[in-house]
Amino acid sequence: MATQVPIEKVRNIGISAHIDSGKTTLSERILFYTGRIHEIHEVRGKDGVGAKMDSMDLEREKGITIQSAATYAMWGEYNINLIDTPGHVDFTIEVERALRVLDGAILVLCSVSGVQSQSITVDRQMKRYKVPRIAFVNKMDRAGGNYQRVAAQLKEKLGHHPVRLQLPIGAEDKFQGLVDLIKMRAFYFDGESGEDIREEDIPAELQEQAQLDRQEMIEKLAEVDDELGELFLSDAAISNEQIVAAVRRATIALKMTPVMCGSAYKNKGVQLLLNAICAYLPNPSEVTNEALDQKNNEAKVLLESNADKPFVGLAFKLEDGRYGQLTYMRVYQGKVSKGDFIINQANQKKVKVPRIVRMHSNEMNDINEGYAGDIIALFGVECASGDTFTDGTVQYTMTSMFVPDAVISLAVAPKSRDAQANFSKALNRFTKEDPTFRVNRDEESGQTIIRGMGELHLEIYIERMKREYNCEVVAGKPQVAYRETISQKGEFAYTHKKQTGGSGQFARVCGYVEPLPSDAVQQYEFVDDIVGGSIPREFIPACDKGFTEAVKKGSLIGFPVVGIRVVINDGAFHAVDSSEMAFKTAAIMGFREGYAAAKPIILEPMMKVEVQAPEDFQGSVVGQINQRRGTILESGTAEGYVTVVAEVPLNNMFGYSTDLRSATQGKGEYTMEFAKYSPVPKNEAEALMATYKEKLAAEQAARK
């Protein structure tokens, strides 16, 4: 695509949804109808080819999307840049970074399951980045599909203002086509792959329903769009063009969500969705993008989608390609050409752009330049995920994306000594690619610890090490990220004295520790209440350093201490023997004294678990959750399926997928995501503390 498409005709969109709602199937159809691929392959198809957007072998085997894949396609005069994102909560960062750089999105919902737990998470991410969206109710051909119920759930569960733009013709296995409530015409999709669109009059039996639905659509639009509201109140005639303009205005202003339906698998309704993407979702110039000016105290600057302005681009995703690092970049302002020098704002390094490509899943098409609003990929540009690049005339940085905390960790080691180099290479690459995948070395045990968003997340990376780096890995038992905190105020008054030959050490710190309020943003707070110079000002930072170090490891089970405020209000020093080191040591020991007096407790991560299974298995599903110390929050049945939402400790969720499958004859499925930290029951806490003491004793014995 050598010619530049006018920015009004560019759409940057993502497809997001709960796992198994049909995102990848939908993107496969979009590519087919826009002529980007010439035959359709299914996600778990018998031909073994797999969907175009699932380019990793692992994705094809497991039938899930792991990495977000980018592509572009032309629909009429419009250039659509499309990112297909994973639905599994373990890969939530892929959705996060895609939504960070997109202008619009399609929220895919299953016509039977409706709004599920992951739909709520994805919707929260869309709200975080203010992304306008169209809701597409997929799988209308399935038994129990209900378009109206799902549209109503958008309001109940997600707080949207849903407006239905279509009426399905037939339902379940008799689903034939759609009525467009704006044009008041019926559309059918003929041909082997639904490529021939037939437009006809609305069937007689649906005429009355269509009129009622159109009236409801106009009323709902009038509620959120002033221009249409005035026409509606004055009983003026409303043209189709005015309705389309109102839907566009209200969607971009995030005042409403257009709701459409179809069946991607049965090739029905996808072309109308493509028309809606072009008609209702914003082009890059209609979205507010802000950067922070580093020269002007991080003042906010509005970026313009204008190719003549200074270049600003954000590297939002990295991949290790055949030819080195591939950096996905969204160009927000200006343009970038092959051979240009651009500056990484994170480290002020100047780099030359050797090659620019547009991605079509795992295929690349070379281009010479990328303009404002484009999503491109660069080769040979070293950087980290989230770095901002400019042409050097401005010093702007884009705001970073939200990165959730890891909840699970594993000790890993290569099986053979020879694989050590590949093991390190793999870990380096994965941490660069994925901000939620973290690696650290446990100094005491000398083990390499990997941390991530869930069992599947870490499992996939271990499998990738084996396949991509020929490195077999031995993994320990998954370790839950516990935390420690205090339940009341605890005072301390510690004097650190040491007299050896030469100058000694002396420092005294007094104060107290207390719990922070539950809604506090930071987990540790230091308050300096020293008056009268009992501790000189130059030693205060050393006290803070000591406390910061002490909260890294609690005394109960050796996990970080959270939700704590440390206040120092008195102390003493010696003109000769006091030093930074002495006060740091006194702070560490003082903290331990105060911590022990403050009734410390252990916290464990609680997961929000949503289980779906046929109604017959309701008893065993609830029984299993109760066995795992779960608290059931809500449960309901719809279309022969029971949905149970519960909070369960992460430590009790290991191996749950196998148990659930065996209890429901393989028909049950579940998703889980981190909810909050809660205190551990007394008997569990005692067992954890006993294990920790044994571990310390064993380490001490080993040192001797």
NORMOBEL-V664201 format. One record per residue. N is the residue number from 1. RES is the residue in three letters. PHI is phi in whole degrees, 0 to 359 (NA if undefined). PSI is psi in whole degrees, -180 to 180 (NA if undefined). Layout:
n;res;phi;psi
N;RES;PHI;PSI
N;RES;PHI;PSI
This chain:
n;res;phi;psi
1;MET;NA;88
2;ALA;279;-37
3;THR;283;148
4;GLN;274;128
5;VAL;280;137
6;PRO;303;144
7;ILE;299;-27
8;GLU;295;-22
9;LYS;259;13
10;VAL;258;136
11;ARG;230;123
12;ASN;255;107
13;ILE;231;157
14;GLY;236;157
15;ILE;245;118
16;SER;230;150
17;ALA;184;176
18;HIS;294;154
19;ILE;301;141
20;ASP;67;29
21;SER;266;-9
22;GLY;101;30
23;LYS;295;-50
24;THR;291;-36
25;THR;297;-41
26;LEU;294;-44
27;SER;292;-31
28;GLU;299;-43
29;ARG;293;-40
30;ILE;300;-44
31;LEU;296;-37
32;PHE;292;-49
33;TYR;290;-25
34;THR;270;4
35;GLY;81;10
36;ARG;283;-29
37;ILE;230;156
38;HIS;253;-6
39;GLU;211;154
40;ILE;264;133
41;HIS;239;144
42;GLU;272;160
43;VAL;300;-47
44;ARG;243;44
45;GLY;293;155
46;LYS;289;-22
47;ASP;285;-9
48;GLY;74;4
49;VAL;282;-44
50;GLY;83;161
51;ALA;292;149
52;LYS;304;-41
53;MET;282;-13
54;ASP;265;83
55;SER;272;-17
56;MET;280;142
57;ASP;303;-41
58;LEU;299;-37
59;GLU;294;-39
60;ARG;290;-37
61;GLU;291;-45
62;LYS;274;-12
63;GLY;70;24
64;ILE;231;160
65;THR;269;132
66;ILE;251;-46
67;GLN;249;145
68;SER;289;138
69;ALA;246;142
70;ALA;250;148
71;THR;205;176
72;TYR;217;155
73;ALA;206;157
74;MET;254;130
75;TRP;237;101
76;GLY;65;-126
77;GLU;270;-2
78;TYR;265;138
79;ASN;260;116
80;ILE;254;116
81;ASN;269;124
82;LEU;237;135
83;ILE;238;122
84;ASP;266;121
85;THR;252;159
86;PRO;289;157
87;GLY;257;-18
88;HIS;286;133
89;VAL;300;-26
90;ASP;296;-22
91;PHE;250;34
92;THR;299;-27
93;ILE;295;-31
94;GLU;295;-38
95;VAL;290;-43
96;GLU;303;-48
97;ARG;284;-27
98;ALA;291;-46
99;LEU;293;-27
100;ARG;299;-32
101;VAL;249;2
102;LEU;263;159
103;ASP;260;-22
104;GLY;206;168
105;ALA;210;160
106;ILE;247;122
107;LEU;264;109
108;VAL;271;131
109;LEU;234;145
110;CYS;277;135
111;SER;294;-19
112;VAL;265;-52
113;SER;282;-27
114;GLY;69;-141
115;VAL;279;114
116;GLN;252;179
117;SER;302;-43
118;GLN;289;-28
119;SER;299;-37
120;ILE;293;-42
121;THR;297;-47
122;VAL;298;-41
123;ASP;296;-39
124;ARG;297;-38
125;GLN;294;-40
126;MET;297;-40
127;LYS;294;-37
128;ARG;300;-38
129;TYR;256;12
130;LYS;52;52
131;VAL;265;120
132;PRO;293;147
133;ARG;216;159
134;ILE;248;133
135;ALA;268;129
136;PHE;244;113
137;VAL;274;105
138;ASN;268;174
139;LYS;60;40
140;MET;293;-14
141;ASP;275;-5
142;ARG;278;149
143;ALA;298;131
144;GLY;90;4
145;GLY;294;132
146;ASN;218;100
147;TYR;297;-45
148;GLN;293;-39
149;ARG;296;-41
150;VAL;293;-40
151;ALA;298;-40
152;ALA;294;-35
153;GLN;295;-29
154;LEU;301;-37
155;LYS;283;-48
156;GLU;295;-50
157;LYS;268;-28
158;LEU;246;-8
159;GLY;71;26
160;HIS;276;173
161;HIS;247;85
162;PRO;281;138
163;VAL;233;116
164;ARG;282;125
165;LEU;259;-5
166;GLN;223;163
167;LEU;230;123
168;PRO;289;145
169;ILE;261;110
170;GLY;79;168
171;ALA;215;165
172;GLU;52;-129
173;ASP;286;-7
174;LYS;257;15
175;PHE;291;117
176;GLN;249;-37
177;GLY;186;-159
178;LEU;222;149
179;VAL;257;126
180;ASP;275;115
181;LEU;284;-12
182;ILE;274;-52
183;LYS;281;-18
184;MET;55;50
185;ARG;228;155
186;ALA;261;141
187;PHE;238;134
188;TYR;236;154
189;PHE;240;104
190;ASP;258;-179
191;GLY;87;167
192;GLU;301;-38
193;SER;242;27
194;GLY;68;22
195;GLU;279;-19
196;ASP;265;114
197;ILE;267;127
198;ARG;249;126
199;GLU;252;128
200;GLU;221;178
201;ASP;291;156
202;ILE;293;133
203;PRO;306;143
204;ALA;305;-40
205;GLU;290;-14
206;LEU;255;-4
207;GLN;306;-51
208;GLU;295;-45
209;GLN;299;-42
210;ALA;298;-42
211;GLN;298;-44
212;LEU;296;-44
213;ASP;295;-37
214;ARG;295;-42
215;GLN;298;-44
216;GLU;297;-40
217;MET;299;-45
218;ILE;294;-41
219;GLU;298;-45
220;LYS;294;-36
221;LEU;294;-41
222;ALA;298;-28
223;GLU;294;-30
224;VAL;247;-8
225;ASP;237;118
226;ASP;298;-44
227;GLU;300;-48
228;LEU;290;-33
229;GLY;300;-43
230;GLU;296;-45
231;LEU;299;-42
232;PHE;295;-44
233;LEU;291;-31
234;SER;271;8
235;ASP;58;29
236;ALA;282;160
237;ALA;289;136
238;ILE;247;122
239;SER;276;163
240;ASN;299;-38
241;GLU;298;-39
242;GLN;293;-36
243;ILE;294;-47
244;VAL;302;-45
245;ALA;297;-39
246;ALA;292;-42
247;VAL;299;-43
248;ARG;297;-49
249;ARG;300;-48
250;ALA;290;-34
251;THR;292;-47
252;ILE;294;-33
253;ALA;279;5
254;LEU;61;28
255;LYS;268;-17
256;MET;210;164
257;THR;235;113
258;PRO;293;135
259;VAL;246;125
260;MET;235;170
261;CYS;215;172
262;GLY;164;-169
263;SER;221;105
264;ALA;298;-41
265;TYR;296;-38
266;LYS;267;11
267;ASN;59;44
268;LYS;234;126
269;GLY;93;-5
270;VAL;288;-39
271;GLN;295;-37
272;LEU;292;-33
273;LEU;294;-40
274;LEU;298;-42
275;ASN;300;-41
276;ALA;293;-36
277;ILE;302;-45
278;CYS;289;-35
279;ALA;279;-37
280;TYR;246;-22
281;LEU;271;152
282;PRO;285;155
283;ASN;271;166
284;PRO;305;-29
285;SER;282;-11
286;GLU;265;6
287;VAL;249;141
288;THR;276;117
289;ASN;241;126
290;GLU;246;146
291;ALA;235;167
292;LEU;251;128
293;ASP;275;111
294;GLN;290;-23
295;LYS;281;-20
296;ASN;239;54
297;ASN;54;40
298;GLU;58;36
299;ALA;291;146
300;LYS;285;137
301;VAL;235;135
302;LEU;277;129
303;LEU;268;140
304;GLU;255;136
305;SER;281;70
306;ASN;230;126
307;ALA;290;-16
308;ASP;271;-9
309;LYS;277;168
310;PRO;300;144
311;PHE;290;133
312;VAL;221;126
313;GLY;221;153
314;LEU;241;124
315;ALA;278;110
316;PHE;253;-9
317;LYS;201;141
318;LEU;239;147
319;GLU;219;150
320;ASP;267;104
321;GLY;267;-176
322;ARG;296;-29
323;TYR;250;30
324;GLY;105;-165
325;GLN;289;132
326;LEU;254;123
327;THR;248;116
328;TYR;281;133
329;MET;225;138
330;ARG;259;124
331;VAL;272;118
332;TYR;265;-31
333;GLN;209;149
334;GLY;73;-157
335;LYS;214;161
336;VAL;229;134
337;SER;241;160
338;LYS;300;133
339;GLY;91;-10
340;ASP;291;156
341;PHE;259;128
342;ILE;236;157
343;ILE;245;128
344;ASN;281;117
345;GLN;289;-16
346;ALA;288;-38
347;ASN;229;7
348;GLN;61;23
349;LYS;279;141
350;LYS;264;127
351;VAL;232;149
352;LYS;265;142
353;VAL;269;103
354;PRO;280;-30
355;ARG;205;135
356;ILE;240;135
357;VAL;227;161
358;ARG;252;136
359;MET;268;139
360;HIS;234;85
361;SER;58;-111
362;ASN;257;9
363;GLU;262;155
364;MET;235;140
365;ASN;239;120
366;ASP;291;140
367;ILE;225;165
368;ASN;267;-29
369;GLU;209;156
370;GLY;240;137
371;TYR;253;166
372;ALA;309;131
373;GLY;98;-14
374;ASP;277;155
375;ILE;245;116
376;ILE;233;178
377;ALA;226;142
378;LEU;243;147
379;PHE;254;152
380;GLY;71;21
381;VAL;247;109
382;GLU;280;127
383;CYS;193;-180
384;ALA;249;164
385;SER;295;127
386;GLY;100;3
387;ASP;283;145
388;THR;258;140
389;PHE;243;143
390;THR;224;175
391;ASP;273;4
392;GLY;99;-18
393;THR;282;-23
394;VAL;233;156
395;GLN;244;72
396;TYR;257;147
397;THR;232;144
398;MET;276;151
399;THR;293;143
400;SER;280;169
401;MET;268;165
402;PHE;283;127
403;VAL;243;114
404;PRO;290;159
405;ASP;284;149
406;ALA;287;147
407;VAL;241;-5
408;ILE;217;145
409;SER;224;157
410;LEU;221;141
411;ALA;272;127
412;VAL;233;152
413;ALA;207;147
414;PRO;291;146
415;LYS;295;-42
416;SER;241;153
417;ARG;301;-37
418;ASP;298;-25
419;ALA;274;2
420;GLN;304;-44
421;ALA;296;-44
422;ASN;295;-35
423;PHE;300;-48
424;SER;295;-42
425;LYS;301;-47
426;ALA;298;-46
427;LEU;296;-40
428;ASN;299;-45
429;ARG;293;-44
430;PHE;294;-37
431;THR;291;-31
432;LYS;290;-40
433;GLU;288;-39
434;ASP;233;107
435;PRO;295;-17
436;THR;270;-6
437;PHE;263;115
438;ARG;238;147
439;VAL;233;133
440;ASN;214;164
441;ARG;253;128
442;ASP;280;110
443;GLU;300;-36
444;GLU;288;-48
445;SER;268;-12
446;GLY;74;11
447;GLN;273;155
448;THR;268;125
449;ILE;249;127
450;ILE;252;141
451;ARG;233;146
452;GLY;201;-164
453;MET;270;-8
454;GLY;171;173
455;GLU;303;-47
456;LEU;297;-39
457;HIS;305;-51
458;LEU;288;-35
459;GLU;300;-44
460;ILE;297;-42
461;TYR;292;-36
462;ILE;295;-41
463;GLU;295;-38
464;ARG;292;-34
465;MET;299;-41
466;LYS;293;-45
467;ARG;281;-45
468;GLU;271;-23
469;TYR;238;6
470;ASN;52;44
471;CYS;232;105
472;GLU;286;137
473;VAL;240;139
474;VAL;260;127
475;ALA;244;142
476;GLY;277;-172
477;LYS;289;140
478;PRO;302;141
479;GLN;246;129
480;VAL;280;144
481;ALA;278;83
482;TYR;287;166
483;ARG;223;161
484;GLU;239;152
485;THR;207;-179
486;ILE;244;157
487;SER;249;-5
488;GLN;204;180
489;LYS;283;143
490;GLY;222;131
491;GLU;262;155
492;PHE;218;151
493;ALA;210;97
494;TYR;243;134
495;THR;247;125
496;HIS;255;117
497;LYS;229;133
498;LYS;213;126
499;GLN;235;104
500;THR;240;178
501;GLY;310;140
502;GLY;83;-156
503;SER;288;144
504;GLY;264;-165
505;GLN;233;134
506;PHE;215;133
507;ALA;198;141
508;ARG;230;128
509;VAL;235;135
510;CYS;232;149
511;GLY;164;-152
512;TYR;206;161
513;VAL;246;147
514;GLU;212;156
515;PRO;290;144
516;LEU;280;155
517;PRO;299;151
518;SER;298;-24
519;ASP;266;10
520;ALA;296;143
521;VAL;283;-51
522;GLN;273;159
523;GLN;263;-11
524;TYR;219;135
525;GLU;225;136
526;PHE;246;128
527;VAL;240;128
528;ASP;258;106
529;ASP;250;26
530;ILE;285;128
531;VAL;235;152
532;GLY;76;11
533;GLY;67;28
534;SER;295;-26
535;ILE;236;121
536;PRO;301;149
537;ARG;306;-37
538;GLU;292;-15
539;PHE;263;-7
540;ILE;299;-48
541;PRO;302;-33
542;ALA;294;-37
543;CYS;296;-45
544;ASP;301;-43
545;LYS;300;-43
546;GLY;298;-45
547;PHE;294;-41
548;THR;301;-39
549;GLU;290;-38
550;ALA;294;-34
551;VAL;284;-10
552;LYS;293;-24
553;LYS;215;108
554;GLY;285;163
555;SER;274;-11
556;LEU;284;-58
557;ILE;226;13
558;GLY;78;18
559;PHE;258;162
560;PRO;301;148
561;VAL;264;131
562;VAL;235;166
563;GLY;63;45
564;ILE;228;140
565;ARG;245;131
566;VAL;248;125
567;VAL;242;128
568;ILE;251;133
569;ASN;231;-2
570;ASP;198;170
571;GLY;172;-170
572;ALA;205;156
573;PHE;218;169
574;HIS;237;134
575;ALA;303;-33
576;VAL;257;-46
577;ASP;276;-10
578;SER;278;141
579;SER;210;171
580;GLU;301;-43
581;MET;299;-43
582;ALA;297;-43
583;PHE;290;-33
584;LYS;296;-45
585;THR;297;-43
586;ALA;298;-38
587;ALA;294;-43
588;ILE;299;-47
589;MET;290;-37
590;GLY;297;-41
591;PHE;299;-45
592;ARG;300;-38
593;GLU;294;-47
594;GLY;293;-37
595;TYR;295;-43
596;ALA;296;-31
597;ALA;277;-10
598;ALA;261;22
599;LYS;48;70
600;PRO;291;149
601;ILE;227;163
602;ILE;259;138
603;LEU;248;146
604;GLU;234;151
605;PRO;288;130
606;MET;258;136
607;MET;254;143
608;LYS;271;117
609;VAL;248;131
610;GLU;242;121
611;VAL;247;137
612;GLN;236;133
613;ALA;203;159
614;PRO;302;148
615;GLU;307;-35
616;ASP;304;-26
617;PHE;261;12
618;GLN;305;-44
619;GLY;301;-48
620;SER;290;-33
621;VAL;295;-48
622;VAL;295;-41
623;GLY;301;-45
624;GLN;297;-39
625;ILE;293;-41
626;ASN;297;-40
627;GLN;300;-31
628;ARG;267;24
629;ARG;60;33
630;GLY;273;152
631;THR;248;121
632;ILE;280;125
633;LEU;268;-42
634;GLU;202;155
635;SER;210;148
636;GLY;203;161
637;THR;238;144
638;ALA;207;133
639;GLU;51;42
640;GLY;81;2
641;TYR;244;144
642;VAL;256;139
643;THR;241;123
644;VAL;242;127
645;VAL;249;128
646;ALA;217;163
647;GLU;251;123
648;VAL;228;140
649;PRO;299;136
650;LEU;302;-37
651;ASN;300;-25
652;ASN;263;5
653;MET;263;-6
654;PHE;295;134
655;GLY;77;8
656;TYR;294;-37
657;SER;301;-41
658;THR;295;-45
659;ASP;297;-41
660;LEU;295;-43
661;ARG;299;-45
662;SER;291;-30
663;ALA;280;-18
664;THR;238;22
665;GLN;54;37
666;GLY;77;6
667;LYS;263;-11
668;GLY;274;149
669;GLU;219;157
670;TYR;214;160
671;THR;226;153
672;MET;216;150
673;GLU;215;158
674;PHE;296;135
675;ALA;250;-56
676;LYS;190;174
677;TYR;260;137
678;SER;226;153
679;PRO;298;145
680;VAL;277;140
681;PRO;302;153
682;LYS;306;-49
683;ASN;296;-38
684;GLU;293;-42
685;ALA;299;-42
686;GLU;296;-40
687;ALA;295;-41
688;LEU;296;-42
689;MET;293;-38
690;ALA;296;-42
691;THR;297;-41
692;TYR;295;-41
693;LYS;298;-42
694;GLU;299;-42
695;LYS;297;-43
696;LEU;296;-42
697;ALA;297;-42
698;ALA;296;-40
699;GLU;293;-39
700;GLN;296;-43
701;ALA;298;-39
702;ALA;294;-34
703;ARG;292;-34
704;LYS;291;NA
